[in-house]
Amino acid sequence: MNYFQDRIKCDADKVCSKCGEPRVRAWDEMKDDEREFVHRMFRPEEARRRTHKWCVLCWEEVGDDAPRLA
């Protein structure tokens, strides 16, 4: 059972909707090797880099249009 399933997710922007872990990061928050991986796998253009986030555990892409947990 996931640790976050029993708790209210106050910071939904930081929790991955796929794996439930608090590993979601924006482009500017990632380390160089994480950015390199995202760049090679997803090829995000500049606009997507500003609005989307990625889970650095399962690499799920999270956009602004994704549903948020409250």
N, C-alpha and C positions, 0 to 999 in steps of 0.2 A: 504494500500500500504506500502510496506517495505521501510524503510529509505534508504537502500543501493541500491535499484533498479535504482535510478536516478544518482548514483555516480559511478565513475570508481573505481574498487576495486584494490587498489595499493598493499594491503597486503592480497593476496588471501589465504595465508596459515592460516590466522586467521578467515576467514569468512566461515561459513558452507554452503555447496552447497545445502543442503536440506531446511534449514529454513532461510538462509541468514543473520543470526546473527553473530556477531564477538565473538563467544564463543568457538572456536576450540582451544584445548589445547593438548600439548604433555604429555606423561606420567609424566615427571619430573615437569611439570608446574601445575599438578593437586593437589588438597588438598587430604588428607588421605581418607575422605569419598567418594570422586569422584573416586579415585583409587580402592577402595573396590568395588564400584558399577561396574566399568568396568571389574574388575577381575572376579566378579561373573557372569556377563552377557555375556562377550565375551571370557573369559579365554585366554587372549593373551599370547603367548610364548615370550621369551625375545627378539627375533628378531622383532616381531611385535610391541613390546613396544617402540623400538628405531625408527621405521620408520613410524608408524601410529599415527594419532591424533584422538581425539574424541570431538564432540560438546557436551558441558556439559548442553545444553538446550534440544536438541532433541535426543542426544546420537547416532548420525550418526557417523559411523567410516569412517575416511578419510585416505587413504593410499597414498604412493608416486606415485602410478600409476594412481591416480584420475586426471581428467582433471582440469586444473587451469584456472580461469578467469583472464583476463588481462584488 
